[in-house]
Amino acid sequence: MLKKLGLRKIAVTTSALFVIGLLYLFPGGDNLELNKNISYIDEDNYGPVYLLDSYNYIGEVDVVVKETETEKKLKEKLEIITDNEKNLDKIPKGFKTIIPKNTVINSLTVENDTCTVDFSKELLNISVTDEEKLIEAIIFTLTSDREIKKVIIKVDGKILERLPNSNKLLNSPLDRSYGINKDYDINSLYGLTKTTIYYTSKNDDDLTYYVPVTKVSNDNSEKITVIVNELKSSLLYQSNLSSYLSSSAELKKYEMISDVMTLTFNDKIFDSIYDQNILEEVSYTIGMSVLENYDVSKVSFYVDDKEILVFD
């Protein structure tokens, strides 16, 4: 995805600065042999997991994932969001794991588009305030792999049918329609709609990451309209959630052709009048929000009938 481009830039820049530093330390570097091959971690080795941030939101964070085979990769991701010392170096500053300490993954299998994971009973050692976030993090971490659409959670061989503390019913198999970081704005229990919107946030190291919030309301507007209106609003519900979409940006039209959502904006979607590029934070929050709410695999951004960017 687009945000991974930054990882490569950081790695190459760090290596370059290291080389320059050596030249300064050894000014008479005639005899100094330098390896001209600058190495970096391949962006394909990064994958999203969902961790608890300092604002008590489940945020999407890219971490190093070594495994490539699907089942092993998914198991590694779950181990990263489990409270243990094994993967502490992979957790960015300001984030916490959500799966309780000493929880063991008894088994993990993938069949068609469904991942079934069986945890040990320690999974149930979760506080009532975090049990909903626990389920959300597991679902979204596993389904961040596009081939996985559904999740079955088991504890010691038995399907988890209810949350351990509140006793809330879980309808297995689970999918991303379960929602995440739910925000309720309802006046009736009838005609409820869910729209998941991605916002940006920053941790203590000024690292930008993304926070999906599922808006539960009685608003029957088209979801893309809700997404754009929410992101360009200057009045966000939480001060730590941000959007870089200009309040002057206007969605002029949209259409779905096959598995592509085409969005046509006015030129206010650009970073500035001098730089006709769409900020990565804008394309990602809109693009991920669309992929989350529509059955499409790509989002094409247009300005004045000219394609500017394709997000997938």
C-alpha positions, 0 to 999 in steps of 0.5 A: 500500500501507499504508506509502505513507500515511506518505509523504503525511504527511511531505510535508504536514508538511514543507510546513506546517513551512516555512510556519510557519518563514516566519511566524517569520522575517517576524513582520510578515507583513502583506505576505507572500504565501503560496501556500496550495496545499500540494503533495506528491509523489503516492504513486502515483509511488512504487514498490518496488525491491530494494536491498542494505542495510548488513546485506547483505540485499536490502531492499524500498525505496520510491523515486520512479518517474517513468515510468507506462508498464509497460516504461518503468517497469520499465526505470527501476526497474532503472536505479535499482538499477544502480551509476551516478551518475544515480540516486544521489539516489534511493538512501536512506542505508545502501543500495547498488545491486546491478547492476554498474557500466556495465551497460546495458539493451539491451532490455526487453519485456513479453509477457503476464505475462513480462518479458524483459530483455537486459543488456550483458555487464557484468552478469556483473562480479559477485562470487561472494558477490553473484551470488545476490542480484543475481538475487533483486533483479532478479526481485523488482524486476521482479515488484513490478509485479503484472502481471509474474509471470515474468522472463527474463534475457538477456546480449547476446541469450543467456538467462542459464542459469547464475550466472557464478561458481558455475555454478549452473543458472538455470531460465528463466523465473524467478519469485519462487519463486526465493526471496530472502535465503535462510535454510536450516534443513534436515536432508534434501534431500528434502521441502524447503519454501520460505516467504517471510516479511517482517520490518522493519528500519531504516536509518541515518536510522531509515527503516523498510523491509521485508526478505523472507527465504525460509525453506528447511526440511523443515517441512511445516506450513501456510505461514500457520502458519509465517508467524505463528509466525515473526513472533511469535517473540521470538527472530529469527535476525538481530538487525537483523530485527524483528517487531512482532507480539505473542507473545500474538497467536493465529491462531484460524482462516483461510480462502481464499475466491476470491482473499481470505485471511481471517485471524481473530486474538485481540485481542492483534494490536491495538497496545494494549488502548486503541487497537484498531488493527493496527500498519502494520508488523504488517499489512504483514509478515503481508499481504505474507508471505501474498501472497508464499506464496498465490495471493490478491490481498487479506488480510482481518484479523478480530478476534472476527468483525469485519473490522478491515482489508483489505490488498492 
